[in-house]
Amino acid sequence: MGYTIAIVGRPNVGKSTFFNRMLEQRKAIVDDISGVTRDRQYGVADWNGKTFNIIDTGGFVPQSDDIFETEIRKQVKIAIDEANALVFMVDVATGITDLDESMADLLRRSSKPVYLVVNKVDNGERQLEATEFYALGFETIYPVSSISGSGTGELLDAIAENITEEDLAIIEDENKLPKFAIIGQPNVGKSSLLNALIGKERTIVSDIAGTTRDTIHTHYNLFQKEFVLIDTAGLRKKEKEKDDLEFYSVIRAIRAMDEADVCLLVLDAAKGITAQDVSIFSLAARKGKGIVVLVNKWDVMEKATNTARDYETVLKKKIAPFTDVPVLFISAKEKTRIFKVIEIALEVYDNKSKKVSTSKLNEVMLKAVQAYHAPVVRGHTVKIKFITQLPTPVPSFAFFTNFPDDIKTPYKNYLENQLRTQFNFTGVPIRIFFRKK
């Protein structure tokens, strides 16, 4: 299902610094992909072989003191509801405040694991002062310094220890149907797309309760095509809490992503691809999901002869290096190319599940290696002897070579492009590993 940790705490305790530290620690965290903005509120961490989502609840601007508290409280409540575990952050320099106490009160009532993190502990004296936070009633405190990173290892160990294999296992469906998630920012037309896809013919649609109460699964079976649509726009019952839709939708989109095989990323044609879209795209790619980019509301765009082609060129520049992705120009409202969306999504699903036989792989790829050899490094001639596909959910290939560490990114990219050209992995991230023969 994917495991999600939310960082909560009053403003100015250093949540964002801590969040960035968790995402930068080379050891803790898989590389961040360029083009991901600083102010985004989520990322993927990897520690001791356990992978989990991290969400920062900061980032709202309160109007006044009293709204302030209700706002923070609201975000804490959402975090308690939606995340698997909580990191509760306080600041040793200011000691315990009323706001810390009222948050502790909310968190103690939750049955979920809470890690009380005392920030800004950067010397022995502060180490001592940190002990006053035991008064908040949590069993363990984790003194850290977000700026230097000291103490974060112990915290990550504790978090990783708590994540079971079960948490990480994706729930297997008896009938292994492809799962497509409609993702994207608010107001790009995700719901209209869903309605256009399933139509009003409720006879062809049966709602199956989602495995989590916040994503709605719709079983689609029509024209010999069958799959499950995961809809994150299922926020209708929360209408009252308009303010936090943003935060809810981030958590839910990540959840839907964890469950899906292929993500349909919906963009608003008029806005183009924004930094936030690029960060959603990168996250899906990092999670190894198939991706189809849908440029919605194309019906209202002014068209010149090459509009679509030029638009696609600009778009692909922004999502580089992973550009082998289908881009469709659609209108959910006018139902333009809606059926094409399903066809392409199913194709990407097939590409993602593709297994290439070892003999075929070697026959084709060794020719590509012959045609363009890996550059000589430190006087070593790099030879690639054998290639095989690994049994992983994301298409991954091992290239056996005499000097695995001497193969640089440009050559790796060449091999990836060859794999894509020869075997068609459109829409799917590929992983390439070099191993010692």
Stockholm file with secondary structure:
# STOCKHOLM 1.0

chainA/1-437         MGYTIAIVGRPNVGKSTFFNRMLEQRKAIVDDISGVTRDRQYGVADWNGKTFNIIDTGGFVPQSDDIFETEIRKQVKIAIDEANALVFMVDVATGITDLDESMADLLRRSSKPVYLVVNKVDNGERQLEATEFYALGFETIYPVSSISGSGTGELLDAIAENITEEDLAIIEDENKLPKFAIIGQPNVGKSSLLNALIGKERTIVSDIAGTTRDTIHTHYNLFQKEFVLIDTAGLRKKEKEKDDLEFYSVIRAIRAMDEADVCLLVLDAAKGITAQDVSIFSLAARKGKGIVVLVNKWDVMEKATNTARDYETVLKKKIAPFTDVPVLFISAKEKTRIFKVIEIALEVYDNKSKKVSTSKLNEVMLKAVQAYHAPVVRGHTVKIKFITQLPTPVPSFAFFTNFPDDIKTPYKNYLENQLRTQFNFTGVPIRIFFRKK
#=GR chainA/1-437 SS CCCEEEEECCTTSSHHHHHHHHHHCTTTSCCCCTTCCTTCCEEEEEETTEEEEEEECCCCCCSSHHHHHHHHHHHHHHHHHHCSEEEEEEETTTCCCHHHHHHHHHHHTSSSCEEEEEECCCSHHHHHHGGGGGGGCCSCEEECBTTTTBTHHHHHHHHHHHCCHHHHSCCCCTTCCCEEEEECSTTSSHHHHHHHHHCSCGGGEEEECCSSTTSEEEEEEETTEEEEEEESCCCGGGGGGGGGHHHHHHHHHHHHHHHCSEEEEEEETTTCCCHHHHHHHHHHHHTTCEEEEEEECGGGSCCCTTHHHHHHHHHHHHHTTCCCCCEEECBTTTTBTHHHHHHHHHHHHHHHTCCCCHHHHHHHHHHHHHHSCCCCBTTBCCCEEEEEEESSSSCEEEEEESCGGGCCHHHHHHHHHHHHHHHCCTTCCCEEEEEEC
#=GC SS_cons         CCCEEEEECCTTSSHHHHHHHHHHCTTTSCCCCTTCCTTCCEEEEEETTEEEEEEECCCCCCSSHHHHHHHHHHHHHHHHHHCSEEEEEEETTTCCCHHHHHHHHHHHTSSSCEEEEEECCCSHHHHHHGGGGGGGCCSCEEECBTTTTBTHHHHHHHHHHHCCHHHHSCCCCTTCCCEEEEECSTTSSHHHHHHHHHCSCGGGEEEECCSSTTSEEEEEEETTEEEEEEESCCCGGGGGGGGGHHHHHHHHHHHHHHHCSEEEEEEETTTCCCHHHHHHHHHHHHTTCEEEEEEECGGGSCCCTTHHHHHHHHHHHHHTTCCCCCEEECBTTTTBTHHHHHHHHHHHHHHHTCCCCHHHHHHHHHHHHHHSCCCCBTTBCCCEEEEEEESSSSCEEEEEESCGGGCCHHHHHHHHHHHHHHHCCTTCCCEEEEEEC
//
